[in-house]
Amino acid sequence: GLLDADIYGPSLPRLLNITEKPESDGHTLLPIVRHGIKTMSIGFLVKEDEAMIWRGPMVQSALTQMLNDVTWAPLDVLVLDMPPGTGDAQLTIAQRVPLKGAVIVSTPQDIALIDARKGIAMFNKTQVPILGVVENMSMFVCPDCGSSHAIFGHGGARETAEKLHAPFLGEIPLVPRIRETSDSGQPISVSAPESAEAKAFLDLAKKVAASLETASRPAPKIVIE
């Protein structure tokens, strides 16, 4: 399953070309299935260009409802796509959901890695295991000549992972085809499953799946004063 936890900027409807609204069985919402994946997003319930001008408590309520009032079961894994930062969405999920682990995604440049380090620190404080770090848009690959260019730098996410003793899961290149297929609602893993770009996502998914087999949340610390 895949839950779009970005209330202010949901991207799942465009990414999977979902235009219909979810149905209800009278008690809970039924997730919309695409490519064998059960999905839910606040974007299914509002127009694409409608701004969600909500304060923190409303965001928390919406996330709680999409978790508890959707017929997710049966599932093997539920992936929660979080917005950037360490705000209400992240805290709500980390405190109310027994997360198996978190994957930190960052571009290579220092200004983005600052937020990535904050994300790792937040999950460490809430005792959520870090499954690993991913470097997104790691290298621009020219579609004409195939040459690679480090537009945003290269290796920053790997270096951060090593410094913070977190696994480095891999790199996703910056190539036009990923953007084009995502905007068209046919992700690269579906539209071109044999491509090098799709293989990068598949390798990443395999590493995360393997990490889930061994990840465990530490017991809460008991402090007696």
HELIX and SHEET records of a PDB file:
HELIX    1   1 LEU A   12  LEU A   15  1                                   4    
HELIX    2   2 ILE A   42  PHE A   44  5                                   3    
HELIX    3   3 GLY A   56  ASN A   68  1                                  13    
HELIX    4   4 ASP A   88  ARG A   96  1                                   9    
HELIX    5   5 ASP A  110  LYS A  125  1                                  16    
HELIX    6   6 GLY A  156  LYS A  163  1                                   8    
HELIX    7   7 PRO A  176  ASP A  183  1                                   8    
HELIX    8   8 ILE A  188  SER A  191  1                                   4    
HELIX    9   9 ALA A  196  THR A  214  1                                  19    
SHEET    1   A 4 ILE A  32  ARG A  34  0                                        
SHEET    2   A 4 ILE A  37  SER A  41 -1                                        
SHEET    3   A 4 LEU A   2  ASP A   4  1                                        
SHEET    4   A 4 VAL A  79  ASP A  81  1                                        
SHEET    1   B 3 ALA A 102  SER A 106  0                                        
SHEET    2   B 3 ILE A 130  VAL A 141  1                                        
SHEET    3   B 3 SER A 148  HIS A 149 -1                                        
SHEET    1   C 3 ALA A 102  SER A 106  0                                        
SHEET    2   C 3 ILE A 130  VAL A 141  1                                        
SHEET    3   C 3 PHE A 168  LEU A 174  1                                        
END                                                                             
